[in-house]
Amino acid sequence: MDIDNWLRQIDSKTIDRDNFFRLLISLVQGSRLAFDRKTHRQVKQRYNRLNYIFLAAHALQAQDKAQISQSILEHLQDALIALQSVWGVYELNRLQQNQVSLSNLDEKNRDLIVKEIGQEKFEELKDKIIPEFDSEERIILRDILGKRVRNEIYRELLLSIISQMWVEYLTKVEALRVSIGLEAYGQRDPLVQYKSKASELFKTLLEDIRSALVNRMFTYRPSQRVNTTIEKERVNPTEEKIISNNQDVDKSKSKRKRRRH
């Protein structure tokens, strides 16, 4: 039934390799009608229908390990390029909604664009908004902005993972000091034991950081990002003085009212 529904959604002539794999992924889980025990209402439940792990292991068993590693690396590199394009499209849509031109971008993005298309071409395009660009120019801008956003996200991920795991590492080191102090009663050199185990803990820390970073690089989906590509409007010093003076006048008035009461 799921296969029939899937075939109705697409044209039979467009069934290619990518659509076939999407079908296999969609068949992993199914839905069925059930009754909620708390509300006693009819609901739809998702359940695991198929498991491809053992099938994949059986298919990879006869292949060379180096070939498998190479294919995985190529797949991950293609995924990075796809994520870069996704974030580039996101940035283009955001700039288009805000009616932003290239001259409104921050200095880093402007430098990246100039490096890619040249100063003369940048001067020609800097006052245009996104809808005025042709398809080739939009693709170039998408790749530049997408790469910048992707690197910012990975930098934030790396800092958050290091901060989290560093605290856990310090907690383990502190617990190690206590345990080493107890081992001193067993006629072992506490300094040698501490250096050996602390070195193992630090090595494990680096491995955990790499593993967590690689895992979250392909699964992280930020719900809200701080828009850093548009320069903030700066308030003139004279305007700041007027605002501060008005605030002082309001404060003095409020104090007078309090004194009267």
Phi, psi and omega in degrees: 000316178297322179294319179296318178297321180293321179291330178289331184285336183237163176280139182298337181284343184260014179283100180243193184295318181294316179295327179294318178291326175297322177296316179299321179292319180292334180280351181298318180246147177232172179234146179214157180277140179209174179247131177287130183292331182276311183267345181058035177249156180281127182226166175261131180245141175265138179219155179280122183263318184230158177224117185265005186295309182291326177295318178294319179297321179293323180289328182273351186297324184270357182270160180286142182296320180296322179293321178296315179298319180295319179293324178293317179297319178296321178295318179293322177296319176296324178294321177298318178295320179295318178296322177299318178294321180297313180291329176294317177296321178300314180293320178298317178295321180293317178294325179292320179294325181271002180055050184262137174261172181295332180290342179272353179287162180287172187296322182296315179294322178297319179296321179295320180292318178298320179296328183276317187250349180095154183294320182296316179293324179295317178298329179286330186254351192296333182264001179273150173265169189302317181298342181274356179277149174277176186297319181294319179293324178293322178295317178297314180294323177299315181294321181293310181292322180296320178294320179295313180296318180299317179294323178296318179296317180294325178294317177296319178298315181298316180295318181292321179293317179297316181298316181293312184284336177292322177296317177296323179295317179296324177295319178293323179295320179295319176294328178295322179299319180294315181293324178293324177297325178286327179290342179297334178288343179270022177060038173250149179288112184294328182293317179295317180296321181293315180297319182294311183286327177294324177295320177294321179297319180292322177296319177295324178300313180297319179294319179294323179296314179297315182296315181294322180294314180297322180294315184279342177300326185257355181240349185286128177229094181294134180283330180211132179245150175278123182284110184249358185274341178262130179290138178285145178288131181267137179272136180295149179302323179296321178294323178296321179295318179298317180296316180294321179295319178296322178294321178295320179296318179296321179295318180295322178295319180294324178295319179297319179297321179295321181294324180296322179283000000 
